[in-house]
């Protein structure tokens, strides 16, 4: 049984965040000129992949299996992407929307793990998994370097968010304040990566 009240978003906001992640998967399939079946699969995997892995790891019911709307929203997003020109979704808008989703879902993933009695460091990892693993699976299926293999600050932003969420819980700060600060910090870091190209340095030591 969970140790505390499970965190949640207003249903409409939650589904909107899922749709943003799903859209990124559908658009990648569109870029690769794939079929609608592939586009739908990419949308679903990207939309629910991270949360599904998290729930399996912490022993929680997989969140979208019993929710009648989540899979429908992912498939509906794929349908929208299929019937609209890809140029409608190009540019920075989707990146910024994804940045919001990354920060918010990293908080929710961390908080849900803590509510299930997961220790702080693994709970932080669950936040990163929630925000990032759907995109990792999408990229691997598409045969391109995943976000783990790119220097841009994406996983790092999720890690910062999750770490601050855990820290706020350990310091017994008010939950809403701790969550808001954590999400804002992660969004800001990701925003710097989008707007200024902020990235981590690669390994450059020569052992030869």
C-alpha positions as MATLAB code, in Angstrom:
seq = 'XXXXXXXXXXXXXXXXXXXXXXXXXXXXXXXXXXXXXXXXXXXXXXXXXXXXXXXXXXXXXXXXXXXXXXXXXXXXXXXXXXXXXXXXXXXXXXXXXXXXXXXXXXXXXXXXXXXXXXXXXXXXXXXXXXXXXXXXXXXXXXXXXXXXXXXXXXXXXXXXXXXXXXXXXXXXXXXXXXXXXXXXXXXXXXXXXXXXXXXXXXXXXXXX';
ca = [
       0.000    0.000    0.000;
       1.260    3.514   -0.690;
       2.621    5.360    2.294;
       0.951    8.666    1.472;
      -1.674   10.264   -0.698;
      -0.599    9.765   -4.295;
       0.297   12.925   -6.238;
      -1.850   13.862   -9.183;
      -2.549   16.611  -11.680;
      -5.960   17.944  -12.732;
      -7.153   15.386  -15.308;
      -7.168   17.806  -18.242;
      -3.637   19.022  -17.498;
      -2.427   15.452  -17.016;
      -3.829   14.352  -20.378;
      -2.395   17.442  -22.054;
       1.070   16.530  -20.797;
       0.637   12.986  -22.058;
      -0.470   14.333  -25.440;
       2.651   16.500  -25.721;
       4.908   13.491  -25.160;
       2.806   11.394  -27.536;
       2.996   14.079  -30.211;
       6.794   14.025  -30.123;
       6.673   10.291  -30.830;
       4.131   10.654  -33.623;
       6.122   13.424  -35.282;
       9.283   11.345  -35.270;
       7.392    8.574  -37.074;
       6.118   11.181  -39.539;
       9.662   12.388  -40.131;
      10.660    8.810  -40.903;
       7.719    8.458  -43.314;
       6.241    5.554  -41.373;
       2.726    4.102  -41.485;
      -0.115    5.157  -39.210;
       0.334    1.954  -37.197;
       3.950    2.869  -36.487;
       2.969    6.447  -35.718;
       0.344    5.262  -33.222;
       2.817    2.914  -31.560;
       5.446    5.647  -31.268;
       2.844    7.998  -29.780;
       1.740    5.437  -27.203;
       5.242    4.351  -26.234;
       6.441    7.924  -25.841;
       3.342    9.030  -23.966;
       3.239    6.240  -21.381;
       6.662    4.569  -21.518;
       8.319    6.369  -18.636;
       5.374    6.125  -16.277;
       4.858    2.459  -17.126;
       8.458    1.526  -16.324;
       8.258    3.517  -13.090;
       5.070    1.804  -11.965;
       6.475   -1.635  -12.715;
       9.630   -0.877  -10.734;
       7.851    0.491   -7.653;
       5.135   -2.157   -7.604;
       2.242    0.145   -8.492;
      -0.602   -0.601  -10.909;
       0.464    0.638  -14.336;
      -1.242    4.014  -14.464;
      -2.719    4.002  -17.940;
      -4.073    0.449  -18.094;
      -7.093    1.258  -15.944;
      -7.575    4.800  -17.210;
      -9.914    4.898  -20.211;
      -8.497    8.177  -21.504;
      -4.716    7.898  -21.623;
      -4.344    5.407  -24.497;
      -7.196    7.121  -26.343;
      -5.429   10.479  -26.073;
      -2.175    8.977  -27.385;
      -3.940    7.399  -30.355;
      -5.945   10.555  -30.967;
      -2.724   12.548  -30.986;
      -1.298   10.181  -33.586;
      -4.439   10.670  -35.668;
      -4.048   14.442  -35.415;
      -0.410   14.231  -36.503;
      -1.342   11.949  -39.419;
      -3.884   14.374  -40.877;
      -1.955   17.615  -40.364;
       1.176   18.922  -42.129;
       4.328   18.262  -40.119;
       5.387   21.885  -40.554;
       2.569   22.897  -38.192;
       4.456   21.274  -35.331;
       7.993   22.310  -36.190;
       9.864   25.007  -34.315;
      10.379   25.727  -30.656;
       6.776   25.505  -29.434;
       6.796   21.712  -29.070;
      10.216   21.844  -27.403;
       8.947   24.288  -24.782;
       5.781   22.287  -24.192;
       7.918   19.166  -23.806;
      10.105   21.030  -21.293;
       7.050   21.723  -19.157;
       5.995   18.084  -19.353;
       9.494   16.870  -18.501;
       9.668   18.967  -15.340;
       6.139   18.230  -14.168;
       6.316   14.483  -14.734;
       9.746   14.233  -13.114;
       8.166   15.732   -9.990;
       5.148   13.443  -10.136;
       7.286   10.357  -10.740;
       9.510   11.170   -7.781;
       6.596   12.003   -5.503;
       4.727    8.824   -6.443;
       7.791    6.703   -5.708;
       8.200    8.382   -2.318;
       4.511    7.780   -1.613;
       5.100    4.067   -2.222;
       7.887    4.038    0.338;
      10.792    4.049   -2.122;
      14.030    5.426   -0.555;
      15.153    8.919   -1.637;
      17.848    8.090   -4.213;
      15.853    5.382   -6.054;
      12.829    7.701   -5.890;
      14.874   10.361   -7.634;
      15.730    7.819  -10.338;
      12.021    7.082  -10.737;
      11.451   10.758  -11.485;
      14.093   10.700  -14.192;
      12.624    7.511  -15.619;
       9.130    9.016  -15.683;
      10.272   12.061  -17.600;
      12.793   10.487  -19.976;
      12.340    6.776  -20.642;
       9.455    7.169  -23.081;
      11.691    9.323  -25.267;
      14.584    6.874  -24.912;
      12.411    3.978  -26.090;
      11.113    6.097  -28.973;
      14.619    6.971  -30.147;
      15.906    3.416  -29.867;
      12.985    2.108  -31.921;
      13.658    4.798  -34.518;
      17.311    3.793  -34.749;
      18.689    7.190  -33.810;
      20.896    8.311  -30.891;
      18.703    8.584  -27.818;
      18.542   11.585  -25.517;
      20.965    9.708  -23.261;
      23.593    9.879  -26.012;
      23.210   13.587  -26.780;
      24.962   16.357  -24.824;
      21.918   18.623  -24.570;
      20.538   19.104  -21.082;
      17.459   16.896  -20.994;
      18.067   14.034  -18.594;
      20.062   16.460  -16.434;
      17.027   18.742  -16.158;
      14.883   15.810  -15.042;
      17.562   14.796  -12.525;
      17.690   18.307  -11.065;
      13.911   18.361  -10.743;
      13.815   14.975   -9.058;
      16.678   15.800   -6.687;
      14.997   19.003   -5.549;
      11.700   17.179   -5.081;
      13.394   14.616   -2.844;
      15.283   17.336   -0.965;
      12.104   19.260   -0.285;
      10.462   16.118    1.057;
      13.417   15.306    3.327;
      13.415   18.884    4.645;
       9.659   18.550    5.273;
       8.863   21.623    3.222;
       5.235   22.190    2.200;
       4.562   19.767   -0.612;
       3.144   22.278   -3.090;
       6.060   24.675   -2.599;
       8.702   21.940   -2.914;
       7.082   20.551   -6.052;
       6.712   23.986   -7.650;
      10.331   24.949   -6.966;
      11.590   21.611   -8.285;
       9.529   21.824  -11.484;
      10.518   25.452  -12.085;
      14.215   24.654  -11.665;
      14.063   21.749  -14.100;
      12.059   23.757  -16.621;
      14.536   26.641  -16.384;
      17.522   24.371  -16.990;
      15.838   22.702  -19.935;
      14.820   26.130  -21.224;
      18.453   27.249  -21.213;
      19.305   24.195  -23.280;
      16.603   25.101  -25.805;
      17.264   28.838  -26.004;
      21.034   28.973  -25.576;
      22.205   25.532  -26.594;
      23.449   24.728  -23.091;
      24.968   21.249  -23.058;
      27.264   19.023  -21.035;
      30.891   18.653  -22.136;
      31.909   15.321  -23.596;
      34.730   13.184  -22.254;
      37.951   14.569  -23.650;
      40.788   12.999  -21.719;
      43.455   11.349  -23.836;
      44.814    8.235  -22.129;
      47.076    7.335  -24.983;
];
